[in-house]
Amino acid sequence: MLRTNAALGITVFLCWLILGGDRALEAVATNWRVSLTMVFGSLVGGGTSEGGGAVGFPVLTKVLSVPADQARLFSFAIQSVGMGCATITIVRNRVPLEWRAIRFGAPAAMVGVFVSCVFIAPRLQSSTVRLLFTAILVSLGLALWISRRFAPDRRDCIELCGRGELAALMGAGLLGGLLSGLAAVGENTIMFVLLVLGFRVCERVVTPTTVVLLTVVTWTGFATHALVMADFRGPVVDMWLAAVPVVAVGAPAGALLCTRMSRDVIVRILYVLIAVEFTSTLLIVPMPGGQGAIFGLAILAFSLICMRLATWRRYRVPAAQLAAVGASG
């Protein structure tokens, strides 16, 4: 895995230096705060169920005062590089994945993110997007807590996979794609919740699976902005150039760390990130016109959905007995 990471990092760095030239070097000098942000963001994107945008988006919008639409586009652009490298590392080194989630969830997610980027995101206020982003991450934290308290039994894959499970995977893909079009993340959270709570799949398998899924969504979202909406230009390009050499190394390194960390460590890291995001939103983001109530209701609704998944009777039996349940129909 180290050889793969080194080869990817060197390749991306040389392409960045040759194609970007003087503009790339000037971008780093001008946007060094963005580069610094993505040192941590790339590790998070490659090694957890959150994308690099889960760090980049809130820092850009809350600390660096970047408009939400530019922060979203930057997140798509930089995740295309960082999470693309992480996905190559994961697949190249045969990290365990739940491939059915990818095969059935990815096509629906691609449709969802395209529709969201073109028709939904441009019509939402900046504060609404930031609140939705936080609600998504808080929901992930709630899902983790519920899973460890009410659904501790874990499998290495979806052991029962009938029509209902396939429909759920496609539905989660579509919903996750729609949410990802708003803040460049969301697909990873929705699929994480379904796989961990609903299907009881271990986080060490789900985490790299969601990295691969979000990579597909990210590539689709970035292509939509660059080729269809034609808005990848100006300051977003400079921020992207400043962060490319960082994420080319950081994201694969995060994927490597993920394979070496225990389930408990991964969960604790996510708890800390989510707590910081939630607290900063309450302190910084305005909630005019009843948006605070909508924010709270969204978190409540998602919590109820998580509880329902955690008590799904089809998967409540121990993993050792599940094969017999499937065989008996």
Secondary structure, DSSP 8 states (H G I E B T S, - for coil): -HHHHHHHHHHHHHHHHHHHHHHHHHHHHHSHHHHHHHHHHHHHHHHSSS-THHHHHHIIIIIS---HHHHHHHHHHHHHHHHHHHHHHHHHTT----HHHHHHHHHHHHHHHHHIIIIIGGGS-HHHHHHHHHHHHHHHHHHHHHHHHH----BSS-S---HHHHHHHHHHHHHHHHHHHHHS-SHHHHHHHIIIIIS-B-HHHHHHHHHHHHHHHHHHHHHIIIIII----THHHHHHHHHHHHHHHHHHHHHHHHHHS-HHHHHHHHHHHHHHHHHHHHHHS--TTTHHHHHHHHHHHHHHHHHHHHT-GGG-S-HHHHHHHHHT-
